[in-house]
Structure formats: C-alpha cells, structure tokens
Amino acid sequence: SYSTDGGANWSTDFPTIKDVGTVNVTVKAENPNYQTAQNTYTLTVSPRAIELTAASDSKAYNGTPLTNSGYSITKGSFVDGEGLASVTVEGSQTDVGSSDNTITGHTLTPATLAKNYTITYVKGTLTVTKNATLTVKGTNYNNTYDGASHGTAATTNVTAGTTISYSTDGGANWSTDFPTIK
C-alpha cells in the first residue's frame, strides 16, 4: 500500500508525479505471516533547462539599422506538444560597431507549464562593418596665370557624415580647407 499524506490514507495504486515538484511516499508491505514492513521515498521532478540564444548578424554600413529578431534553442528541448508561442528579440545597430541583440521575453504555448522549465537567455551580437564603397574625387586645374586664386573642392559619393580633408605635403598634415593656387 502507498500513502502520500504520511500514512493517514492508503491506496494500492502507486503514486506518480508528472510536473515539477516533490511527492513524499510511504510504502507498506503486509503479509499475515510476516511483520509489516514500511519505508519512505521521494519522487522529485526538476525543471528542464532550456537556453535561448538571440541571433547574431552582420552587414556592411548602408545607413539603415541592422536588426534580427531570430533566436534558436541552443541547449535543451521542450517535451513533445509543448514549447514557445513567441520570443521577443530586441537590438539595433546602424553605425559601424557592435551591440547586443537581446531576448527580452517569451511566451509559452497553452499546453506548456512555466514551472516545468528553467529558461535562460544568451545575447547575440549585431555588427556593422565599414562599407568599402566610399570614394573621393578631385578635379585637376591647369591654366595660365591670371592673378586669381583657383581651386576645386573634392567630391564624394557619400555626403552624409563624410568629412573631406586635403593634404599638400604628401599626407603629413591635413585640413578641411581645400587648397588654392594663384
């Protein structure tokens, strides 16, 4: 016989446990030719560990934000018929550099009990690299002396955030003022 209430009530059905928790069981064996034997044991179900990792992504700079709402289960798994209904991932990187892509929350399907899982999050990384398509062009000037100052500003294919600097000494010194010649 089995008891899950310290021996107050007994049953021939052995106790089971499905969800996370603990059941203390007292078991008793009786035979008219023997002394009654009794023992206790514990049934314990611990939460299943799940690790969710936010997606990492990279691209060359183009002025638009890099985002990625993806994720993956990188450790553990859900029991059949249970799982995630949704996962929220937040992160954005526009300029050259890196930043975290972070899971900020999740919801479980109706058949999934939260207490049966320990869910942890791992950050991803969003990386924007320098774009190799920045070009700069200067226009040559060649004319006969006329006493006036002459020079032309350089142009670039990317104007937003671009600074054009000039050097007349092979790159030892730089200035944002374009050079002129008389």
Secondary structure, DSSP 4 states (H G I P E B T S, - for coil): -EESSTTSS-BSSPP---SSEEEEEEEEE--TTS--EEEEEEEEEPPEEEEEEE--EEEE--SS-B----EEEEE--PPTT--EEEEEEE--B-SSEEEEEEEEEEEE-TT--GGGEEEEEE-EEEEEEPPTT--EE---------SS-B----EES--TT----B-SSTTSS-BSSPP-B-
